[in-house]
Amino acid sequence: MQDKLTADYFGKIQILGMDVDGYVLSNGKACLSERGAFSLLGFSTPSVLERAYSNLWPKELRPFISKEFECTQTLVKIIANCPHKGSDIRVYDAKTINTIARAYSRAYLHGKLRKNQIHIGLHCATLRDAMADIALEQMIYDSCGYKPKESFAQRVETNYLNAIDIIKELGFTCSLPDDIATKKDIAQFLKVPQDTLNSFLHKHRDEIKPIVLETNQIRSVSSKAGRMNGYSLDDVVKIVLGMDSETGIEVKKRLFGHIGTFVKTKVKVEIEWRQTLSRVDDESESSAHLDDKDNDD
């Protein structure tokens, strides 16, 4: 009988505003705790991981998952010196997490996700893009014997937050303190009617959570409104990337690469930027060696 695996090393990874528990097992595999895995992937619960472990993939992801791939969930005992020492926990190895992120990313880039999956796809696409850049950078650092001041996780987070920097560079400003935007701020930035924005927000109400403004905040931007909502910069980015507007396309170009000036219609632009993102995703994988070749589509 094979001995039960143990988690021999522990580390707290601070990335994308989360504290994620990382472990190295007795067989040398790098893993995240179940909570860390589903949080990093942008899931609200572990149910997606549990279904994946049972090989019950959402139909939208199946074309992007190798038939040979098996989701690995491992029950281990923690012997590392950490707050959970002595506990039995479920962990997911890095290969499994990356494969799931890749599937959501590719499904998103090909426009195959349902509307309640799009926020996960966008999260995974942006996360993988950031990690690919930093992985290549880290390979160069390692080969040169250079140790950067920022950790790998800190540099990934910096890359991930580039979208916020981009919209600010393009002139986006928030009317309220603490980086809280109003609908008027967003509509003016996107150059779309507020009714169009309202329609988008209604369709994506499960993904974009408004901030209910206090009376004093409302009065500072409007003397007439009885109630108003505000939006965080994270949600502003979701709106900008999700809406079919010239400004949104410009942000996508800066974030993911040049689309091509030959595209004339908005529909063609949307198709083309998804295709471009897909190619970028494929190229970044091969250059950064993030994936096992056996799992390539």
N, C-alpha and C positions, 0 to 999 in steps of 0.2 A: 504493500500500500504506500502510495506516495505521501511524503510528509506535507503537512499543510504549509502553504507559503506564509511568510511573515513580512511585515513592513519594518524594515531595519533602519531606514533613514527617514527623517521628517523635515519638511521645510514649509514655511508660510510664504506663499507667493502673493504679492500685492500687484494686481493687474486690473485695469479698467474699473477702478473704484471698488474692487472686491478683494477680500482676503480668502485665498483658495489654499486648501491643504494639499500639499504634494508629498508623495512617498516614493522611495525606491525599495523594491521588494527583494527578498532573498535570492531571487533568480535574476536580479539586475534590471528588471523592467521599471521604467518610470511611469508613475500612475498619479491620478487625481482621485480624491474621495468622490463618492457619488454626488454629494451636494456640490462640490467644486466643479465636477464635470458638467452637470446640467446648468449650473450658473454661468460658466464660461461660454457654453454653447448658446446662451440666450433663452433657455427654457425656463418656465416658471415652476415646473414640477419635474420629478424624475420619471414620469409616466412614459415619455418618449423613449428614454433609455431602456426602460423595462420592456417596452414592446419590441425595441430593436434587439434586445437580448433574446427574445422569443422568436426572432426572425419575422416579426410582424411590422415590416416597414410601411410607411405611408406610400400609397401608389405613386405619388408625385416624385418620390425619391428613388424608386426601384430602377429606373433606367441609369441612374448615376451611382449605383452600388454594385460592385463586382459580385457575381454569383458565388464566387469562392470565399467571399469575406464572411467571417463569423464575428459578431459583436462579442467582445470578451469582457465579462463581468467576473471579478474574482473576490471571494470572501477571504480575508486575511486577518491575522492577529497582529496588532501593533506592539512591537517590542522596542521601538524607537522611543527615546526620551522626549515625550510631548504630553500635552494635557489628556490625550486619549489613550495613553499607554495601558496595555492589557485588554483593550476593547477589540471586538471583532467588527470589521467594517467591510463594506463593498467598495471596490475600487475599479476604475476603468483605465486601461493603459493608454499611453499617448497615441499609439497607432489607431486604436479604436476611436478616440476622440477626434483625431484629425480626419479620419475617414468619414465620420458623420458630418463634421464641419464642411468637408469638401463636397459631400452630396447635397447639402442644403445650399451651399454657395453656387454650385453648378446648376441646380434646379432653378434657383433665383435668376441667375444670369441668362438662362434659356426661357424665362418667363413661364415656368411650369407650376409654380406654387400657388396654392389658394390664398385668398386675401388674409386669412388668419395665420398664414405661415410666412408671409412676406417679410415681416420684421425680423424673423429668425434668419431668413436667407440673406437679408441685407447685413445683419450683424455678422454672420459667418463669412460673407464675402469680404467685408471690410477688415475683419479680424485676420483672416488668412492673408490678405494682401499686406497688411502691416507686418505679420509674422514672417512672411517670405522675404521682405526687404531686410528685416533685422537678422534673419537666419543667415543670409548671404554675408551681411556685414560682420556677423559673429565669426563665420568661417574665416574671413580675412583677418580679423583680430587674432583668432587662435593661431593661424599660421604664422603671424608676425610676432606672437608672444606679447600682444598688447592687451592691457586690461582697461576697458573704458570706465569712466567714473560712474555712469548709470548702469544699473542692472539690465539684463535682457528684458525683464518684464516692464521696467520703466521705459525702455526705448520702444517696446511694442505699443505701450499706452500712448506715448508721444506721437507715434505714427498713426494710431487709431484716431486720435483727436484732430488730425489734419483737416477733416471736413469742416469742423467748427472754425478753424483758422481761415479756411478758404472762403466761407460765406462772409466772414468779417472783412477779409481783403476785398471782397466784391461790394462792400458797402453796407452789409446788414448791421443794424443797431437795434438794441432793445430800448423801449420807452421807459421801462421800469428798472429799478436797481436789482442787484443780484442776478443779472442776466436773465430776466423774465421778459418775454416778448408778448405783444398783443397780436390779435388777428390783423389789425391794421398794419403793424410792422411787417408781418409775413406777406400779406397781400401786396403791399407796395414793393417789397423786395422782389417778389416773383412777377410783378406786373400783371396780376390777374384780378378779376372782380372778386369781391369778398364772398359773393354767392357761390362762386366756383370753389373757393377755399372751404366754405361751410359744407358744401357737398362732399368734398374729399375728407374732411374731418368726421363727418357723419359715417361715411363708409368705413373709416378706419378707427372708429371710436374704441375698439377693443385694444388697439395698439398704442394710441396716442392719448395720454391721460392729461387733461388740462389742469391747471392750478387755479383754484377758486380764489379770486382776488378779494382782499379786504377793502372796506369802504374807503379808507384813506388812500389806498393804491389806485382805486377807480377814480377818485376825485383828482388825483395828480395827472391823469391823462384824459379824463372826460368828466364834464360836469353834469351830463344828462343821463348817462347809463345807470340803471339801478343795480345791475350785476354784470360782471365781466369775468372772462377766463384769461389766464396767462399761459405761456408755454415755455418750457425749459429749452435750452439750446440743443440738447440731445433730440428732443421732439421736433424742433425746427429743422434739424438736419434730415430727419425722417420725412418730413413734409416736403422739403426742397427736393430731395432725391426721388420722392414718390410721385410728384406731380409732373405732368407733361408740359413744361414751360421752358422758354429759352434760357432763363436763369438756371433752372434745374439742370439742363443739359450742359451748360457751361461749368457748373460745379462738378458734374460727373466727368467731364473732360479733364478738368484739373486734378481730380482725385484719382481717376483710373487710367488716364492717358488720352491721346488725341483720337477723335472719332473719324474725322475726315470731312472736309468742307464740301465734298460733292453731294452729300445727303441733303435733299431739299425739303421733304415733308416731315412733319413731326412723327408720323407713324414709322417712316423709314429710319429716322434718327433713333427712335426707341429700340427698334430691332437691331440697328447697327451697334449701338453702345453696349447692348447685352452681348452681341457676338464678340465685340472687342474685349469686354471684360472676361469672357470665356477663354479667349486666346491668352490674355494676360495671366489668368489663373493657371492655365496649362504650362505656360512658359516659366512662371515663377516656381512651379513645383519642380521642374527638371533642373533649374539652375540652383535652387536652394536645397535639393535633395530632401524634401520634407516627407515624401511618400515612398512606400515600398513599391517597387516596380511591379510586383505581382498583382497589385490592386488597381493598376491603371485601367481606365475604361477603354 
